[in-house]
């Protein structure tokens, strides 16, 4: 936005995911000093004197922005405690209460999927202040502008008739990487010229060790490649190189990686989650499997690898859908309008962008 100065207030992250720490009821020591953090945030806001504060997520430290009372707040919920906390053993009531308190203080509250917004509304946040808003993807980066063969060559992948199945989710139990690994033996019986690539941002070392042991026990090392964490600026190259994108988590609140893969033309196979069903119509632009069904996943992967025409039709539909519903530039224009209305004291939500409509129905 021209003429706008943005200040990004962040806290450093630890080596383990917050979901993992919540699941074991573990908290960093500084969590006990929330009052100190609140004071620091309020002091920074007084110094910067912003026109609006945009709170990103209800996880620490995002919810600290709700304690800033001197300027209007916009809140975007990426992953919500009531979605994730079935994994947790202790802090549910505390976290739910804090989330409700924070959300009530947002002039506008957005969630990145309809299912996530449903969880927000369940906490009795006023409906007229809440809507679905997906940030979208940068179509200048995530696209099909380069051929799959040329991208594979640049990545050092064998393009001679081989198929590539990609997983780019975190390497942990929540993202259910084990299901993909256990499907590989059946897939390579049907399609032995297939490579499975695994990228990730976060790796649970214990879970990763378990996965690598399973790979060895199943004897599928020749078809399995753990690429590891890579710079986000390079992720689009792997999406472009892939024939299939597989994402089968047990929990999710908004599939950003799925939309990135769709924009790059990788046909998706996904788990049966509410937020995913907003984008994927089973059989039309992707396939849906159960998060515990490795046999069904193997069958789905094998079927799509064997049908080039079907994959291409899915890719064409998905690229068009993302261009229509998840163009980041278009969606950011809407958020800019939200900022201006919030600053002006208007209560009514701006007209929703195309991305707010049911994506799979175009």
N, C-alpha and C positions, 0 to 999 in steps of 0.2 A: 504494500500500500504506500503510495507516494505521500510524503509529508508526515509520515508516522515513524516514531522511534519505539522500538520494542526492547524491553528489558526481560531477560530470561533468568528467573530465580530458581536455581536447582540445588539439589543436594547430591553428593557423590553416592554411587550405588555400591553395594557389597558384591561379593563374588557369587552369592547364592540368590536365587529368585525369592521375591517376597512371598509368593504362594507356597514355596517349599518351607520357608521359615514359619509361616502361619500354620501350615499343616502339622508342624511339630511344636507349636506354641513357643517359638523362639523369637526374641526381639533383640535388636541391638541396644547396647547400654544407653545410647543417647535418646532412645524412645522414652526413657523415664524422665527426660528433661524437656518435655514438649513445651512447657511454659517458657523456657528459655528460647526455643525455636520460634514460638509465637511472637515473643517480644522482638526478636531479630527481624522477622518478616514485617511486622508493623512498623518498625523503625526504618527499614528499607523503603517501604511504601511511602512513608512521610517524606523521606529524602527525595525520592523519584517523582512523587506527586503525579501518578498516572491518571488518565481519564477513566480507564477501566482495567480491572484485573481479571485475567482469564485463568481459571483454576483448571489444571490438567490432572484428572484422575482423583479418585477418592482414597488412594493409597497415600501413605506418608511419603514425601512431605506435601503432596498436592493439596490435601484437605486443609493445610495451614492457611491457605488463601481465604478460607471461609471466615477466619478470625479477623480479617481486614474489614472494618466497618466503615471506613471513611470514604470509600469509592465503590461504585457499583461492580458487581461480579457476574461474570459468565462462567459456568461450570460445564466442562466436558468430561463425561464418564467413559473411560476406555474399557476398563474391566471392573466389575462391581463386586463388592464384598459378598453380597447375597448370592452371586453366581459362583464365586470361588469357595466360600466357606463351608460347603459340604465336606471339604478336605480337612477342615480345622477341628481342633479338639477343645478349644477353650474360649476364644474371645468373641463369639458370635454376638451376644447381646450388647456388649460394649461397642463393637464395631458397627452394628446396625444402628444403635442410638447415635453414635457420632456421625454416621453417614446421613441419617435423617436430619440431624441438626444442621449439618453443613449444607445439604441440598436445599433446605428451606430458606437459606440466605442467598441463593443465586437468583439474580434477576431473570436470567435465561439459563435453562439446564438442557444439555443435549447428551444423547447417548448414541453410540455408533451402530446400534442395531435395534430393531423393533422389540426383540426379546429383552434387551438390556433396558430400554425405556419402560417396558412393562414392570421390571423390577424396581425402577425408580418410582413409578406411579404407585406401586404397592406400598411404598413408604409414605403415601398420602401427600406427595408433593403436588402442588396445584397444576392441573393438567394444562392450563393455558400457558404455562411457562416452560413446558417440556416438549421436546420434539426429537425425532431421529435426525441425526446429522453425521454423515460419514465424510471424513476429510478427503477421501478419494486418493488417487495416485497421480503422479507426475507423468503425463502421457508423452512428454518429450523424452523420458527415460524408459518407461515401461511400455513397449510397443513391439511390433513385428517388422521393423524397418530393415533388419538384416536377416539374411537367410540362416536357417538353422545350421546348415553345413558350414558356413563361414564362421559362425560363432563357435561351433564345436571345435573347429580347427584352431581358433585363437585360444581355446581353453585346453588344448592338448587332448581332446577326446577323439576316440576313433569314430569317424563318420561313415565308415565303410559298411553300410547296411545294418548298423547296430541301433537299438532303441535305448532311450534314456528315460528312466523314471526318477523323479526328483522329490525329495522331502527337504523342506527348508525350515521346519519347526524346531523349537528347542529340543535338545536331547535330554528329555526327562520323562517321568512317568505320566505326567498330565498330558503331554503331547503324544504319548502312546506309540513311540517309535518301535517298540517290540512287536506290535501287530504287523507292521510293514515287514520287518525282518523275518518273521515266521511265515509270511506269505511268499517269500522269495523262492523257496525250493519248488513249489508247485508252479510258479510263474516260469522259471527257467526250464522246466520240463517241456512246456509249450513253446517258449520263446527263448532258446539258449543264447541268442545274440542280444541280450538285454543287460544294461548296466544300471545299478541302483546307486544314486548319488545322495549323500546326506550332508546338508549344510546346517549350521545352527548359530544362534547368537549366544545362548546360554547352554552350558553343559553341566549336568549333575554327574560328577565324577563316578560315584558309586553306580548309578544307573548306566552310565556309559560303559563301565567295565562289564556290567552284566550283559549289555547288548553285544559287545565284542566277543564275549565268551559264547553267546548263543550263535553268533556268526561262525565261530570256529567249530562248535559242536555240530552245526548243520552242514558244515563243509561248503559254505557259499561265499567264501572270501573272494574268489575270482570274479564274482558278479557284484561285489559290494565295495563301494568307495566312500570312505569317510573324509570328505573334503575339509571339514572343520569350520571354525568361525572365519568369515571373510568380511572385508570392509563392505558396508551397505551399498556403497557406490558401484560395487561389482555384482550384486545379487541379480540384477536384471539379465546379465549375460547367461546365467545358469537357467533362468526361466525360459529364455529364448532357445537354449540348447535342448530343453526337455520335450519329449513327446507327451509325457504324462506328469501331472503334479498330484502328489498324494498327501492328504492332510487328514488324519483320523484321530484328533484329540478327544478326550473324554469330556472336557469342559472347554468352552470358548464363549466370548461375548461379542466378538466382531472380527471377521476373518480378513485382516489386512493382507496377509501373505497370499491368500486365495485370490483376491482381486488383482494383486500384482501379477500373479501367474496367469490369470485369465487375460489380462491386457497383453501379455507376451505370447499368447497362443498355445499354452500348454493345457491339454485337456485335463480337467480335474476329477479326481476321485476323493470323496470326502465322507466324514462320519455324519451320522444322522442327528444333527443338532439344530435347534430352532433358528439360531442366527445364520447358519449356513443355508438353510432352506429358503431364506429370503433371496438368495442368489442362485442357487442350483435347483433346477427342475430335473429330477431323476430321469435319465434316458434322453433328455433333450439337449442339455448343455453340460452334462456331467453325469457321474454315477454316484450313488449314495450307498454306503454300507454301514453295518453295525460296528461299534467300536470294540467289540469282542470277537468278531467273526473273521479270523484270518483266512479261512477257506473261501468265504464270500469275497474278501478283498483280493485274493489271488485270482479268483474267477473273473472279477471285474477288470483287473489289470490285464489279464490274458486276453479277454474279449476285446478291449480297446486297442491293445497292441496289434491285434490281428486284423483290425479294420481301419485302414488309413483314411478312407472316405468319411467314416463316422467321426473320427477324431478331428478332421479338418472342418466338418460342418459345426461341430461343437466349438472349435476355436473361432470360427467366423462369428457365430452367435455371441460368444463371450467378449470378443474384442468390441463388437458393436454395442453390447450392453454396458461395458465399462466406459466407452466413449460417451454414451448417453447419460449414464447414471453416476459415474465416479470420476469425472474430470476434476482434478484438484483445483485448477484455475477457476472453473465455474463455481465450485463449492466455496472457495475462499472469497469470491465476490459476495456470496450470500452472508458469510460470517462477517465480512466488513460492514455490510448493511446492518447486521445485528449490533455490532459495536456502536455504530452511529445512532441507532435507535435507543440503545441502552444509555448512552451518554446524554441523549436529548430527553431522557426520562419517559420515553414511550413504553407502554406496557404490551401492546399488541405485537405478536410475533410477525416478522416479515414473511412475505409469501415464500413458501418452501421451495427449495431448488428441486431439480429433477431427481437428484439422488435420494430425496425423501420418499419418493413413490416406491411401490413394490418393484424391486429391481428386475426380477425374473419375468415380469409381465411387460417390461419395456416402457 
